[in-house]
Amino acid sequence: LLNYIELEAMSNLLLSALGCIKQCGIDLDAKKLEPMLKFCEACTNAEGSVGYSTTEPQSFIHLPTRSAGLSNALAALGMKEHALFPKVTNCARANFANAFGGHSTPVMGVLAMALVAKREGAFDDFWKAMRHEFTMLQSPDNTFSYRPTADTQMLGWDLDRDMNACWTTSHWVLVLCLEKTGVPLCMGA
């Protein structure tokens, strides 16, 4: 359908997992991280917005939620000094209102943005942008429904909807947990 092989968002998940492993005391080979980070750099534009991949035509499709994912991955790896960190973090912070901009599982983007907000001391700004969404998506039984986006409607599919209320509710519960504590392995060393 979209004719691509590479997907930068998967790099964010892998690097985040490696960051959690590192925080648990397991050494990582820095040389093996280099090509992954170079790929992420190549996917990031001057404003810090992260694209799908380096392959045309997907290289132009940038989303601030991917920027949030990369910011969280770098934080988890303890690499806040990396040149990409301030760029992608600032891009995410400037776009909390666009947290539902994705197409595959938009609620993952909301959680990624919330993690950035908590870590960077901008949680009030996140809630200013997301409070309405949070309120409108909460069901009487305290689960959270999915939220269609322009992309999910255009494509005709939405993984948040397909994976059911347990999926979306778990993401919002993690966001709520950030108000009190945080998610230590995801917040960075």
C-alpha positions in Angstrom: 0.0 0.0 0.0 2.6 2.6 1.1 5.5 0.8 -0.7 8.2 1.3 1.9 10.6 -1.0 3.8 12.4 1.4 6.2 10.4 3.0 9.0 12.1 5.4 11.4 9.5 4.9 14.1 10.7 1.4 14.5 14.2 2.8 15.2 12.7 4.9 18.0 11.2 1.8 19.6 14.4 -0.2 19.2 16.6 2.6 20.6 14.2 3.1 23.5 14.3 -0.6 24.3 18.1 -0.5 24.1 18.1 2.5 26.4 16.0 0.6 29.0 18.5 -2.3 28.7 21.4 0.1 29.3 19.6 1.6 32.4 19.4 -2.0 33.8 23.2 -2.2 33.7 23.8 -4.0 30.5 26.6 -2.5 28.4 25.8 -1.6 24.8 28.2 -1.5 21.9 28.4 2.2 20.9 29.7 1.2 17.4 26.5 -0.7 16.8 24.4 2.2 17.8 26.1 4.6 15.4 24.4 3.4 12.2 21.0 3.5 13.9 21.6 7.0 15.0 22.9 8.0 11.6 19.7 6.7 10.0 17.6 8.8 12.5 19.8 11.9 11.7 19.1 11.4 8.0 15.4 11.2 8.7 15.3 14.4 10.7 14.9 17.8 9.0 16.4 21.2 10.2 13.3 21.9 12.4 13.7 18.6 14.2 10.7 16.9 12.6 11.3 13.2 11.9 10.3 11.6 8.6 9.3 8.1 7.8 12.6 7.1 6.2 15.4 8.3 3.9 13.7 6.6 0.9 11.6 8.6 -1.5 8.7 9.4 -1.4 8.4 8.8 2.3 11.3 11.0 3.3 9.1 14.1 3.2 6.4 12.7 5.6 7.4 14.3 8.9 5.5 14.0 12.2 6.3 15.6 15.6 5.2 12.4 17.3 8.2 10.6 15.7 10.3 13.5 17.0 8.9 12.8 20.5 9.7 9.1 20.0 13.3 9.9 19.1 13.6 12.4 21.9 12.5 9.6 24.3 14.8 7.1 22.8 17.8 9.4 23.2 16.8 10.2 26.8 16.5 6.5 27.6 20.0 5.9 26.1 21.4 8.7 28.3 22.2 10.7 25.2 20.7 14.1 25.9 24.0 15.6 24.7 23.5 14.2 21.2 23.0 16.9 18.6 19.6 15.5 17.7 18.2 15.7 21.2 17.4 19.4 21.5 16.1 19.6 17.9 13.6 16.7 18.2 12.7 17.6 21.8 11.9 21.2 20.8 9.9 20.0 17.8 7.8 17.8 20.0 7.3 20.5 22.7 6.1 23.0 20.0 3.6 20.5 18.7 1.7 19.0 21.7 -1.6 20.0 20.0 -0.6 17.8 17.0 -0.2 14.6 19.1 -3.0 12.9 17.2 -1.4 13.6 13.8 -0.4 10.0 13.0 -2.2 7.2 11.1 -1.2 3.8 12.4 -1.8 4.0 16.2 -2.3 7.7 17.0 -2.5 7.1 20.8 1.1 6.0 20.8 2.0 9.5 19.6 0.1 11.0 22.5 2.0 8.9 25.0 5.3 9.8 23.3 4.4 13.5 23.5 3.4 13.1 27.2 6.7 11.5 28.1 8.6 14.4 26.5 6.3 16.8 28.4 6.9 15.2 31.7 10.7 14.9 31.3 11.0 18.4 30.1 8.8 20.1 32.7 6.1 21.0 30.2 3.3 18.7 31.4 0.9 21.6 32.0 1.5 22.6 28.3 0.7 19.1 27.2 -2.6 19.1 29.2 -3.6 22.4 27.8 -3.3 20.9 24.4 -4.8 17.4 25.2 -7.4 18.0 28.0 -10.2 18.3 25.5 -9.2 15.1 23.7 -8.8 13.2 27.0 -12.3 14.4 28.2 -14.0 13.6 24.9 -12.4 10.1 24.5 -13.3 8.9 28.0 -16.3 6.5 28.1 -18.8 6.2 31.0 -17.1 2.9 32.0 -13.7 4.7 32.3 -12.2 3.2 29.2 -11.0 5.4 26.4 -12.1 5.1 22.8 -10.0 5.5 19.7 -9.8 8.8 17.9 -9.9 8.9 14.1 -7.5 11.2 12.4 -7.5 12.6 8.9 -4.9 9.9 7.9 -6.8 7.0 9.4 -10.0 8.1 7.7 -8.1 8.5 4.3 -6.5 5.0 4.7 -9.6 3.3 6.0 -7.9 1.7 8.9 -7.0 2.6 12.5 -5.0 0.2 14.7 -6.2 2.0 17.8 -9.8 1.0 16.9 -8.8 -2.5 15.8 -6.9 -3.3 19.0 -9.9 -2.2 21.1 -10.4 -0.1 24.2 -7.8 -2.0 26.2 -5.1 -0.6 23.9 -6.2 3.0 24.0 -7.1 2.9 27.7 -3.7 1.5 28.6 -2.0 4.4 26.9 -4.1 7.0 28.6 -3.5 5.3 32.0 0.2 5.6 31.4 -0.3 9.3 30.6 -2.2 9.7 33.9 0.6 7.9 35.8 3.0 10.6 34.6 1.1 13.2 36.6 2.1 11.5 39.8 5.4 9.7 39.2 6.7 9.1 35.7 7.8 6.0 33.9 11.5 5.8 35.1 12.9 3.6 32.3 11.3 5.8 29.7 12.3 9.1 31.2 16.0 8.6 30.7 18.9 8.3 33.1 
